[in-house]
Amino acid sequence: MTSRLLLLLGLLLPLGAVAQEPQNLDAVPGNQENTLTWDAPTVDDDKTVVCYGVYRDTEAIGSNDPEDQSEKRIEGIEAAEGTAPAYTDRDLSAGETYYYRVGAEVAETEDLPASCGDAGTQVSSLSNQVSATPLFLKITEPSPPSPDPVDVGTAVDVTADVRSLPPGAEVLLRYREGGESTFEEEEGDGGGELRKTIPGARVTLRGVEYVVEVRDEDETLAQAPSDGTASIRTEGPVSPPRQPGDTYRIVSFPTELDDPELSNIFEPLGAYDSSEWRLFSIGPSGLTADGGYVEQNELEGASLSAGRALWFIRRNGGALDPVEGTSIPVDQPYEIQLDEGWNLIGNPFAFDVPLSQVRVENTAGSLQDVFGYNGSFVNQAGGALEPYRGYLVYLSGGQNGTLVVDPSPEEASATTSSARAPDARWAVDLSARVGQARDPMNTLGTAPNATDGVEAADGREPPPIGDYVSLSFRAPSQDRGLWRDMRSTGGGLRTWTAEVRTNVSGLVTVNASDISSVPDDQSVWLVDPVLDQTQNLRETPTYQFPASEATDARSLRILVGPSAAVQRRLGRDADRPERVELLPSVPHPVRSHATFRYRVPERTRATLELYDLLGRRVATLVDDESVGPGTHTYAWTRQNTGGTLSSGAYLLRLQAGDVTRTRRLVIMQ
């Protein structure tokens, strides 16, 4: 009796019971392909869908029994948990209608892992049947995938072979100049051959990209190329802009020049003449805090390729003659190899590329700030790489890398290894200038996610060139300075050491701005150890001292913290003068510049004057000004007295209230 019951159950429930079939199979035609989608079947908790079998025929598949249709199975697709099942059937014949069904293979979860066709899997019945007729779309002109360049201003005819167009679908030619965010559209006449023209006015040195699409209402059924766009390279004259005279600029040329040799690019200037024009590059040893650029006076054999740049200065302003070049393909990113440290780079494309579309790859390092130059360095954060302008960039991390410049506006970098400045809790900007040289870009402050050490977001001070003044913050355990030094937000007294370098003689002016961002309970003071001078930057944000070409870096300290802590560091109580003093000038004897110093014990009115030995007043330096107790300075240069003082001995006279002090002063040429 028992054996008969088991036999009956075996007949009713055969081994390998059928699982539920996939649901809602759908097919969408594409360019020589059909894309299938379906819903995964529902299975018991102790079972798992292992894979799907795809069945295809050019005639209707009548039976849903997988055993009857085994010869029509064309693909097994592994099931991926959490991913909607889909399959694209490619390389199909145009005009042929294809029929499809899909089956599922299920295994006991405890028997995993399992694969398609394993003996232990259960095969479902086949899904509902669908059919689709793939269309055919192929660009025939310009000859894909890399047509020959066309002359700037020449109209471009685009033809495409279109077959098996679904009812109601339309064919479009979409095109744009390189770097533009929107496409212009030209609608075709239906199936057959599409013939449309890109106007010559849109064929510029920026290059052209285009795509042919088949659309059904708002859905794109097919496009050629199948992924992205096609690019048309253009060729024509590359005309650099006018450059001001006697001013350094970083120059670069977009496009691939027909002859990138320097002797060709700078031929209109004649033979290399350092008294009239000069070129500088970064040498194999890299750069230092004081520059270290290498003069590029050998033009033969040296070239300026796309994506590279040089420093350029000429006595007389003007523009170089145009040179012939060919646009860079705009359907793919352009790669520039970077060395660890400083690099001179340019925009290879003849249009602006936002920095959001620039990234570094193939390195564990990060891209520091990107600097332009217009007489002083300009941080390009949030800006763009412009054609013809060059840039100075720093790759940190001790490794070489690849700079990727993506011309496509839709492809802004989602991830980038470029360093980003931390969001500041407070930040003070310091600028320095002497004569025509200036350094307007230096920031100290605190940020919640910053550390007290040097990190990627702390900006490296760019090495200067020409007549310069450079202010940078001394980096702990580093041989180079920072233009941006953000610290953690912890309490207490903080000290930044700012080093000022210049190769220009004159009066150096250091100015602090945005001090109001510092909390009111924090004092902000400047200390000049050379002159033993301190200054409350909240009250007087500008500080001056004289410098000469031979002067070493001048170190200034910026103290920020609770008032009591700052005053203790300054030693204010012990430093209060007991009497009026006129201190020795620094330096002495005096040549082109000097700092005159005096002390007063209490608030009074002060006058500082210069006399010759005959008692004639030569200059009034401080004219009856109200000064508080402490040490005061006056930064003097020959220009303060009209530049007419001859060498010899003079008398420096201080009148502070009722007290007069006089000191002998020697001035030399």
C-alpha positions as CSV (number, residue, x, y, z in Angstrom):
1,M,0.0,0.0,0.0
2,T,2.8,2.4,0.9
3,S,4.8,1.7,-2.3
4,R,1.6,2.3,-4.4
5,L,1.0,5.7,-2.7
6,L,4.6,6.8,-3.3
7,L,4.3,5.8,-6.9
8,L,1.1,7.8,-7.3
9,L,2.8,10.8,-5.8
10,G,5.7,10.4,-8.1
11,L,3.4,10.5,-11.1
12,L,1.6,13.6,-9.8
13,L,4.8,15.4,-8.8
14,P,7.6,14.4,-11.1
15,L,11.3,15.0,-10.2
16,G,12.4,18.5,-11.0
17,A,9.0,20.2,-10.6
18,V,8.6,23.2,-12.9
19,A,9.3,26.6,-11.4
20,Q,7.2,29.7,-12.2
21,E,8.0,31.3,-15.6
22,P,9.4,34.8,-16.0
23,Q,6.6,37.5,-16.4
24,N,5.9,40.4,-18.7
25,L,8.5,39.8,-21.4
26,D,8.9,42.8,-23.7
27,A,11.1,43.5,-26.7
28,V,12.3,46.9,-28.0
29,P,13.9,47.2,-31.4
30,G,17.2,49.0,-31.8
31,N,20.0,49.4,-34.4
32,Q,20.5,45.8,-35.7
33,E,19.5,44.6,-32.2
34,N,16.5,43.9,-30.0
35,T,16.5,44.5,-26.3
36,L,14.5,42.2,-24.0
37,T,13.3,43.0,-20.5
38,W,11.1,40.9,-18.1
39,D,10.1,40.5,-14.5
40,A,11.8,37.9,-12.4
41,P,9.5,35.0,-11.3
42,T,8.4,34.7,-7.7
43,V,10.1,31.8,-5.9
44,D,9.8,30.2,-2.5
45,D,12.1,31.5,0.3
46,D,14.3,28.4,0.1
47,K,14.8,28.7,-3.6
48,T,16.9,31.1,-5.8
49,V,16.8,32.0,-9.5
50,V,20.1,30.9,-10.9
51,C,19.8,32.0,-14.5
52,Y,17.6,32.7,-17.5
53,G,17.5,31.0,-20.9
54,V,16.7,33.1,-24.0
55,Y,14.9,31.4,-26.9
56,R,14.7,32.9,-30.4
57,D,13.3,32.0,-33.8
58,T,12.3,33.8,-37.0
59,E,8.9,32.1,-36.7
60,A,6.5,32.0,-33.8
61,I,7.6,29.8,-30.9
62,G,4.4,27.9,-30.4
63,S,5.1,25.7,-27.3
64,N,6.1,27.0,-23.9
65,D,7.8,23.7,-23.0
66,P,11.5,24.3,-22.8
67,E,12.3,20.7,-23.8
68,D,10.4,21.1,-27.1
69,Q,12.3,24.4,-27.8
70,S,15.8,23.4,-26.7
71,E,17.3,24.0,-30.2
72,K,16.0,27.6,-30.1
73,R,17.9,28.5,-26.9
74,I,20.5,31.1,-27.8
75,E,21.9,32.4,-24.5
76,G,22.1,31.6,-20.8
77,I,22.1,34.7,-18.6
78,E,23.3,34.6,-15.0
79,A,20.7,36.1,-12.6
80,A,22.0,39.1,-10.5
81,E,20.2,39.8,-7.3
82,G,18.8,43.3,-7.2
83,T,19.3,43.9,-10.9
84,A,16.3,43.9,-13.3
85,P,16.9,41.1,-15.9
86,A,17.5,42.1,-19.5
87,Y,19.3,40.9,-22.6
88,T,20.3,42.6,-25.8
89,D,20.3,40.4,-28.9
90,R,22.9,42.0,-31.3
91,D,24.1,41.7,-34.9
92,L,20.6,41.0,-36.3
93,S,19.5,41.2,-39.9
94,A,17.6,44.3,-40.9
95,G,14.0,43.8,-41.8
96,E,13.8,40.3,-40.2
97,T,11.2,39.8,-37.4
98,Y,12.4,37.8,-34.4
99,Y,10.3,36.0,-31.9
100,Y,11.4,35.4,-28.3
101,R,10.5,33.6,-25.1
102,V,12.5,33.4,-21.8
103,G,12.7,30.6,-19.2
104,A,14.1,30.5,-15.6
105,E,16.3,28.0,-13.9
106,V,15.8,27.7,-10.1
107,A,17.9,25.9,-7.5
108,E,17.5,25.1,-3.8
109,T,19.3,27.9,-1.9
110,E,21.2,25.4,0.2
111,D,22.6,23.8,-3.0
112,L,24.2,27.1,-4.2
113,P,26.4,27.9,-5.9
114,A,24.8,26.6,-9.1
115,S,25.0,27.4,-12.8
116,C,22.8,27.2,-15.8
117,G,22.2,23.6,-16.9
118,D,23.2,22.0,-13.6
119,A,21.4,18.7,-12.9
120,G,19.8,20.1,-9.7
121,T,18.2,23.1,-11.2
122,Q,14.5,23.3,-12.0
123,V,13.6,24.7,-15.4
124,S,10.4,26.8,-15.7
125,S,7.9,26.9,-18.5
126,L,8.7,29.6,-21.1
127,S,7.4,33.1,-20.7
128,N,4.9,34.9,-22.9
129,Q,6.0,35.4,-26.5
130,V,7.1,38.7,-28.0
131,S,8.5,39.8,-31.4
132,A,10.5,42.8,-32.7
133,T,12.0,43.8,-36.0
134,P,15.4,45.6,-35.6
135,L,16.0,48.7,-37.7
136,F,19.2,49.5,-39.5
137,L,21.1,52.7,-39.0
138,K,24.6,53.4,-40.3
139,I,26.5,56.7,-41.0
140,T,28.1,56.5,-44.4
141,E,29.6,60.0,-44.6
142,P,31.8,61.4,-43.2
143,S,33.6,58.1,-43.4
144,P,33.4,56.7,-39.8
145,P,35.1,56.3,-37.4
146,S,37.9,58.8,-38.2
147,P,37.2,61.0,-41.2
148,D,39.8,63.3,-42.6
149,P,39.9,66.8,-41.2
150,V,37.9,69.5,-43.1
151,D,38.8,73.1,-43.6
152,V,37.4,75.6,-41.2
153,G,34.3,77.2,-42.8
154,T,33.5,74.2,-45.1
155,A,30.0,72.8,-44.9
156,V,29.9,69.0,-44.1
157,D,27.4,66.7,-45.7
158,V,26.2,63.9,-43.4
159,T,24.5,60.8,-44.9
160,A,23.1,57.8,-43.2
161,D,21.5,54.5,-44.3
162,V,18.2,54.0,-42.4
163,R,16.1,50.9,-42.9
164,S,13.1,49.1,-41.2
165,L,12.0,52.4,-39.6
166,P,9.1,51.7,-37.2
167,P,5.8,53.5,-38.0
168,G,5.8,57.0,-36.5
169,A,9.6,57.2,-35.9
170,E,11.7,60.0,-37.2
171,V,15.4,60.4,-38.1
172,L,17.4,63.4,-36.7
173,L,20.8,64.8,-37.3
174,R,22.0,66.5,-34.2
175,Y,25.3,68.5,-34.2
176,R,27.1,71.2,-32.3
177,E,30.5,72.9,-32.2
178,G,33.0,71.5,-29.6
179,G,32.3,72.7,-26.1
180,E,28.7,73.7,-26.7
181,S,26.0,72.3,-24.3
182,T,23.1,72.0,-26.7
183,F,22.7,70.4,-30.1
184,E,21.1,71.8,-33.2
185,E,18.7,69.4,-35.0
186,E,17.8,68.6,-38.6
187,E,14.9,66.3,-39.3
188,G,15.2,63.6,-42.0
189,D,12.5,62.6,-44.5
190,G,11.9,59.2,-43.2
191,G,13.4,55.8,-44.1
192,G,16.0,55.2,-46.8
193,E,18.9,57.6,-46.9
194,L,19.3,60.6,-44.6
195,R,21.1,63.5,-46.2
196,K,21.7,66.6,-44.2
197,T,24.3,69.4,-44.0
198,I,26.2,71.0,-41.1
199,P,26.6,74.6,-42.2
200,G,30.1,76.0,-42.8
201,A,29.5,78.7,-40.2
202,R,29.4,75.9,-37.5
203,V,32.6,74.3,-38.8
204,T,35.2,76.1,-36.7
205,L,38.5,75.4,-35.1
206,R,36.5,74.2,-32.1
207,G,35.7,71.0,-34.0
208,V,32.3,69.5,-34.6
209,E,30.5,66.6,-33.0
210,Y,27.3,65.0,-34.3
211,V,25.0,62.0,-33.9
212,V,22.2,60.5,-36.0
213,E,19.2,59.3,-34.0
214,V,16.0,57.4,-34.6
215,R,13.2,58.6,-32.2
216,D,9.7,57.5,-31.5
217,E,8.2,60.4,-29.7
218,D,10.6,61.1,-26.8
219,E,12.3,57.7,-26.9
220,T,15.6,57.1,-28.7
221,L,15.3,53.8,-30.5
222,A,18.7,53.8,-32.1
223,Q,21.7,56.1,-32.7
224,A,24.9,56.1,-34.7
225,P,27.5,56.0,-33.3
226,S,25.9,53.6,-30.9
227,D,27.6,55.2,-27.9
228,G,28.4,58.9,-27.6
229,T,29.0,61.1,-30.7
230,A,31.1,61.2,-33.8
231,S,33.8,63.9,-34.1
232,I,34.8,65.9,-37.2
233,R,38.3,67.4,-36.9
234,T,38.8,70.8,-38.5
235,E,42.0,72.5,-39.7
236,G,42.8,76.2,-40.2
237,P,44.9,79.1,-38.8
238,V,45.5,79.2,-35.1
239,S,45.6,82.9,-34.1
240,P,47.0,83.7,-30.6
241,P,45.7,86.8,-28.9
242,R,47.6,90.0,-28.4
243,Q,50.0,90.0,-25.4
244,P,50.9,93.2,-23.4
245,G,54.5,94.3,-23.7
246,D,57.2,93.7,-21.0
247,T,54.8,91.4,-19.1
248,Y,55.2,87.7,-18.4
249,R,52.3,85.4,-19.6
250,I,51.9,81.6,-19.7
251,V,51.1,80.7,-23.3
252,S,49.7,77.6,-24.9
253,F,48.3,76.7,-28.3
254,P,45.0,74.7,-28.8
255,T,44.8,72.1,-31.5
256,E,47.7,70.0,-32.9
257,L,49.9,72.4,-34.7
258,D,51.1,71.3,-38.2
259,D,54.6,72.4,-37.1
260,P,54.9,72.6,-33.3
261,E,58.6,73.4,-33.3
262,L,59.4,76.6,-31.4
263,S,61.4,78.0,-34.3
264,N,58.2,77.9,-36.4
265,I,55.8,79.4,-33.7
266,F,58.1,82.3,-32.8
267,E,59.6,82.8,-36.2
268,P,58.1,86.3,-36.6
269,L,60.2,87.5,-33.7
270,G,63.4,86.7,-35.4
271,A,66.4,85.0,-33.8
272,Y,66.2,84.4,-30.1
273,D,67.2,87.7,-28.3
274,S,66.9,87.8,-24.5
275,S,66.8,91.6,-24.6
276,E,63.7,91.5,-26.7
277,W,61.8,88.3,-25.9
278,R,62.3,85.3,-23.7
279,L,60.9,81.8,-23.1
280,F,61.0,79.7,-19.9
281,S,60.1,76.2,-19.1
282,I,60.4,73.8,-16.1
283,G,63.7,72.0,-16.1
284,P,64.3,68.4,-15.1
285,S,65.2,69.5,-11.5
286,G,61.8,71.1,-11.0
287,L,61.2,74.4,-9.2
288,T,62.1,76.1,-5.9
289,A,60.4,78.7,-3.8
290,D,62.3,81.4,-5.7
291,G,61.4,80.1,-9.1
292,G,64.1,78.1,-10.9
293,Y,62.6,78.2,-14.4
294,V,64.9,77.2,-17.2
295,E,65.4,79.6,-20.2
296,Q,64.3,77.9,-23.4
297,N,66.7,79.7,-25.7
298,E,67.3,76.7,-28.0
299,L,64.4,76.8,-30.4
300,E,65.5,74.2,-33.0
301,G,64.4,70.7,-32.0
302,A,62.1,72.0,-29.1
303,S,58.3,72.0,-29.6
304,L,55.1,73.1,-27.9
305,S,52.6,70.3,-28.3
306,A,48.9,70.4,-27.4
307,G,48.3,70.6,-23.7
308,R,51.7,72.1,-22.9
309,A,52.7,75.7,-22.1
310,L,55.7,78.0,-21.7
311,W,56.4,81.3,-20.0
312,F,56.7,84.1,-22.6
313,I,57.7,87.8,-22.3
314,R,58.4,90.3,-25.1
315,R,59.6,93.9,-24.8
316,N,57.0,95.2,-27.2
317,G,53.4,93.9,-27.1
318,G,51.6,92.3,-29.9
319,A,50.3,89.0,-31.3
320,L,52.2,86.3,-32.9
321,D,51.4,85.4,-36.5
322,P,48.8,82.6,-37.0
323,V,50.1,79.0,-37.4
324,E,48.2,76.1,-39.0
325,G,46.6,73.5,-36.7
326,T,44.1,70.8,-36.6
327,S,41.4,70.5,-33.9
328,I,41.5,67.8,-31.2
329,P,38.7,65.2,-31.4
330,V,35.9,66.4,-29.2
331,D,34.2,63.0,-28.7
332,Q,36.7,61.8,-26.2
333,P,38.9,63.2,-23.3
334,Y,42.4,64.4,-24.0
335,E,45.2,63.2,-21.7
336,I,48.3,65.1,-20.6
337,Q,51.1,63.4,-18.7
338,L,52.0,65.1,-15.4
339,D,55.2,64.9,-13.4
340,E,55.1,64.9,-9.6
341,G,55.3,68.6,-8.5
342,W,54.9,71.6,-10.8
343,N,53.7,71.4,-14.4
344,L,53.0,74.0,-17.1
345,I,49.9,72.9,-19.0
346,G,47.5,74.3,-21.5
347,N,44.0,73.7,-22.9
348,P,44.2,71.5,-26.0
349,F,40.8,72.5,-27.2
350,A,39.9,75.8,-28.9
351,F,37.1,76.6,-26.3
352,D,36.8,77.0,-22.6
353,V,36.7,73.7,-20.6
354,P,35.3,74.1,-17.0
355,L,37.6,72.7,-14.3
356,S,34.7,70.5,-13.3
357,Q,35.6,68.5,-16.4
358,V,39.3,68.2,-15.5
359,R,40.6,65.4,-13.3
360,V,43.7,63.4,-12.6
361,E,44.0,59.6,-13.0
362,N,46.7,56.9,-12.7
363,T,48.1,58.3,-9.5
364,A,47.6,58.2,-5.8
365,G,48.4,61.9,-5.7
366,S,46.0,64.8,-6.1
367,L,45.8,67.9,-8.3
368,Q,46.5,71.0,-6.3
369,D,45.3,74.4,-7.3
370,V,45.3,75.5,-11.0
371,F,47.0,78.9,-11.4
372,G,46.6,81.3,-14.2
373,Y,48.8,84.4,-14.5
374,N,48.0,88.0,-15.4
375,G,50.9,89.8,-13.7
376,S,50.3,87.8,-10.5
377,F,49.0,84.3,-10.0
378,V,45.2,83.8,-10.1
379,N,43.6,80.7,-8.6
380,Q,41.2,79.3,-11.2
381,A,39.0,77.5,-8.7
382,G,35.5,77.3,-10.1
383,G,36.7,78.6,-13.4
384,A,37.8,77.1,-16.7
385,L,40.8,76.4,-18.8
386,E,40.8,79.0,-21.6
387,P,42.5,78.3,-25.0
388,Y,45.8,80.1,-25.6
389,R,46.4,80.6,-21.9
390,G,48.7,78.4,-20.0
391,Y,48.5,77.3,-16.4
392,L,50.7,76.2,-13.5
393,V,49.5,73.1,-11.7
394,Y,50.9,71.0,-8.8
395,L,50.5,67.3,-8.6
396,S,51.1,66.1,-5.0
397,G,51.7,62.7,-3.6
398,G,55.1,61.9,-4.9
399,Q,53.8,60.2,-8.1
400,N,53.4,61.0,-11.7
401,G,49.9,61.0,-13.2
402,T,47.6,61.8,-16.1
403,L,45.6,65.0,-16.4
404,V,42.3,64.2,-18.2
405,V,40.6,67.1,-20.0
406,D,37.0,66.2,-21.0
407,P,35.5,68.4,-23.7
408,S,32.0,67.1,-23.2
409,P,29.7,69.4,-21.1
410,E,27.6,66.4,-20.1
411,E,30.6,64.5,-18.7
412,A,31.5,66.7,-15.7
413,S,33.7,64.7,-13.3
414,A,31.6,62.9,-10.7
415,T,34.8,61.9,-8.9
416,T,38.1,63.6,-9.0
417,S,41.4,63.4,-7.2
418,S,41.7,67.2,-7.2
419,A,42.2,68.7,-3.8
420,R,39.4,70.9,-2.5
421,A,39.9,73.6,0.1
422,P,38.1,72.9,3.4
423,D,35.1,75.0,4.2
424,A,36.5,77.7,6.4
425,R,35.2,78.6,9.9
426,W,37.2,81.9,9.5
427,A,39.8,83.0,7.0
428,V,42.1,86.0,6.7
429,D,43.6,87.0,3.3
430,L,47.1,88.5,3.2
431,S,48.4,90.4,0.2
432,A,51.9,91.8,-0.5
433,R,53.1,94.3,-3.0
434,V,56.3,96.2,-3.8
435,G,56.5,98.5,-6.8
436,Q,54.5,96.8,-9.7
437,A,55.0,93.3,-8.2
438,R,52.2,91.9,-6.2
439,D,51.0,88.7,-4.6
440,P,47.3,89.1,-3.8
441,M,46.4,85.6,-3.0
442,N,47.3,84.1,0.5
443,T,44.9,82.7,3.1
444,L,45.2,81.6,6.7
445,G,42.4,80.3,8.8
446,T,40.6,77.4,10.5
447,A,38.2,74.8,9.2
448,P,36.3,72.0,10.9
449,N,37.7,69.3,8.7
450,A,41.3,70.6,8.5
451,T,44.4,69.4,10.4
452,D,47.4,71.3,11.8
453,G,49.7,69.5,9.4
454,V,50.2,69.9,5.7
455,E,47.4,68.2,3.7
456,A,46.3,68.1,0.1
457,A,43.9,71.0,0.5
458,D,46.7,73.3,1.7
459,G,47.7,75.2,-1.4
460,R,51.3,75.2,-2.5
461,E,52.8,78.7,-3.2
462,P,53.5,78.9,-6.9
463,P,57.1,79.6,-7.8
464,P,57.5,83.2,-9.1
465,I,59.0,84.6,-12.2
466,G,60.4,88.0,-13.3
467,D,60.2,90.9,-10.8
468,Y,58.2,89.5,-8.0
469,V,57.1,89.6,-4.4
470,S,55.9,86.3,-2.9
471,L,54.2,85.8,0.5
472,S,53.8,82.2,1.7
473,F,53.2,80.4,5.0
474,R,56.0,78.3,6.3
475,A,54.9,74.6,6.1
476,P,55.9,72.4,9.0
477,S,58.6,69.9,8.0
478,Q,58.4,71.1,4.4
479,D,60.9,72.8,2.1
480,R,58.3,74.9,0.4
481,G,55.6,77.4,1.4
482,L,51.9,77.4,1.2
483,W,49.6,80.1,-0.2
484,R,46.7,78.6,1.8
485,D,47.2,77.2,5.3
486,M,44.1,76.1,7.1
487,R,44.3,74.7,10.6
488,S,42.0,72.7,12.9
489,T,39.4,74.6,14.9
490,G,40.7,73.8,18.4
491,G,41.0,76.7,20.9
492,G,44.1,78.4,22.1
493,L,46.8,80.6,20.6
494,R,47.8,79.9,16.9
495,T,50.8,81.1,15.1
496,W,51.4,81.3,11.3
497,T,54.8,82.3,10.0
498,A,54.6,84.3,6.8
499,E,57.7,84.5,4.7
500,V,58.0,87.4,2.2
501,R,60.4,87.1,-0.6
502,T,61.1,89.7,-3.3
503,N,63.8,90.6,-5.9
504,V,62.6,94.2,-6.1
505,S,64.0,97.1,-4.0
506,G,61.4,99.2,-2.4
507,L,58.7,99.4,0.3
508,V,56.9,96.1,0.9
509,T,53.3,96.6,1.9
510,V,51.5,93.7,3.6
511,N,47.7,94.0,3.9
512,A,45.3,91.9,5.9
513,S,41.6,91.7,4.8
514,D,38.5,89.8,6.0
515,I,39.7,90.1,9.6
516,S,36.1,90.5,10.6
517,S,35.6,86.8,9.9
518,V,37.7,86.0,13.0
519,P,35.5,85.7,16.1
520,D,35.4,88.9,18.2
521,D,37.0,87.2,21.2
522,Q,40.1,86.5,19.2
523,S,43.0,89.0,18.8
524,V,44.9,89.2,15.5
525,W,48.5,90.6,15.8
526,L,51.5,90.8,13.4
527,V,55.0,90.4,14.8
528,D,58.2,91.5,12.9
529,P,61.1,90.0,14.8
530,V,63.7,91.9,12.6
531,L,62.4,95.3,13.7
532,D,61.1,94.1,17.1
533,Q,57.7,95.5,15.9
534,T,54.2,94.3,16.8
535,Q,50.9,95.5,15.3
536,N,47.3,95.0,16.0
537,L,45.9,94.0,12.6
538,R,42.3,94.7,13.7
539,E,43.2,98.3,14.3
540,T,45.8,98.7,11.6
541,P,45.6,96.0,8.8
542,T,48.5,97.4,6.7
543,Y,52.2,96.8,7.6
544,Q,55.2,98.1,5.7
545,F,58.9,97.4,5.7
546,P,61.7,98.2,3.1
547,A,63.4,95.5,1.1
548,S,66.3,95.3,-1.4
549,E,67.1,92.8,-4.1
550,A,69.7,91.1,-1.9
551,T,67.3,90.8,1.1
552,D,66.7,87.3,2.3
553,A,63.2,86.1,3.0
554,R,61.6,88.2,5.7
555,S,59.7,86.3,8.4
556,L,56.6,87.8,9.9
557,R,54.4,86.0,12.5
558,I,50.7,86.2,12.7
559,L,49.2,85.5,16.1
560,V,45.5,84.6,16.5
561,G,43.9,83.6,19.8
562,P,42.4,84.8,23.0
563,S,43.5,88.3,23.9
564,A,45.2,87.3,27.1
565,A,47.2,84.5,25.4
566,V,48.3,86.9,22.6
567,Q,49.4,89.5,25.1
568,R,51.4,87.0,27.1
569,R,53.1,85.9,23.9
570,L,53.9,89.5,22.9
571,G,55.2,90.2,26.4
572,R,53.3,93.5,26.3
573,D,53.6,94.5,30.0
574,A,57.4,93.9,30.1
575,D,57.9,95.5,26.7
576,R,56.3,98.9,27.6
577,P,59.0,101.6,27.1
578,E,60.0,103.7,30.2
579,R,61.2,106.7,28.2
580,V,61.3,108.2,24.7
581,E,63.9,106.6,22.5
582,L,65.1,107.0,18.9
583,L,66.5,103.6,17.9
584,P,69.2,102.9,15.3
585,S,67.9,102.6,11.8
586,V,67.8,99.2,10.1
587,P,70.0,98.9,8.1
588,H,72.7,101.4,8.7
589,P,74.4,102.9,6.8
590,V,71.3,103.5,4.7
591,R,71.3,103.0,0.9
592,S,68.0,102.8,-1.0
593,H,65.8,102.0,2.0
594,A,65.6,101.8,5.8
595,T,63.3,101.4,8.8
596,F,63.4,104.2,11.4
597,R,62.2,103.1,14.8
598,Y,61.2,105.1,18.0
599,R,59.6,104.3,21.3
600,V,57.3,106.3,23.5
601,P,56.1,105.4,27.0
602,E,52.6,106.9,26.7
603,R,50.2,108.4,24.1
604,T,51.7,111.5,22.7
605,R,52.1,113.5,19.4
606,A,55.2,112.6,17.4
607,T,57.1,114.3,14.6
608,L,60.0,112.7,12.8
609,E,62.2,114.8,10.5
610,L,65.4,114.5,8.5
611,Y,68.0,117.4,8.5
612,D,71.3,117.9,6.8
613,L,74.4,118.9,8.8
614,L,73.7,122.6,8.1
615,G,70.4,122.3,10.0
616,R,68.2,122.5,6.9
617,R,65.1,120.3,7.0
618,V,65.3,117.8,4.2
619,A,62.0,115.9,4.8
620,T,59.2,115.5,7.3
621,L,58.5,111.8,7.7
622,V,55.9,111.8,10.5
623,D,54.0,115.0,10.9
624,D,52.5,115.6,14.4
625,E,50.7,112.3,14.6
626,S,49.1,110.8,17.7
627,V,50.9,107.6,18.7
628,G,50.2,105.2,21.5
629,P,52.8,103.7,23.9
630,G,55.2,101.2,22.4
631,T,57.6,100.9,19.5
632,H,56.7,102.6,16.2
633,T,58.4,102.3,12.7
634,Y,58.6,104.4,9.6
635,A,59.6,102.6,6.4
636,W,61.7,105.0,4.3
637,T,62.9,104.8,0.7
638,R,64.7,107.4,-1.4
639,Q,61.4,108.0,-3.2
640,N,60.0,109.3,0.0
641,T,62.3,112.3,-0.3
642,G,62.1,112.7,-4.1
643,G,65.1,110.5,-4.7
644,T,67.4,113.5,-4.6
645,L,69.4,112.9,-1.4
646,S,73.1,112.7,-2.0
647,S,75.5,110.5,-0.1
648,G,76.6,111.9,3.2
649,A,75.7,112.4,6.9
650,Y,72.3,113.6,8.1
651,L,70.4,114.0,11.3
652,L,67.2,112.2,12.2
653,R,65.2,114.2,14.7
654,L,62.3,112.9,16.8
655,Q,59.9,115.3,18.7
656,A,57.6,113.3,21.0
657,G,55.6,115.7,23.2
658,D,58.2,117.8,25.0
659,V,61.0,115.4,24.4
660,T,63.5,115.7,21.5
661,R,65.8,112.9,20.4
662,T,68.4,113.1,17.6
663,R,70.5,110.4,15.8
664,R,73.2,110.7,13.2
665,L,72.4,109.0,9.9
666,V,74.7,108.1,7.0
667,I,73.2,107.7,3.6
668,M,75.2,106.1,0.8
669,Q,74.5,105.6,-2.9
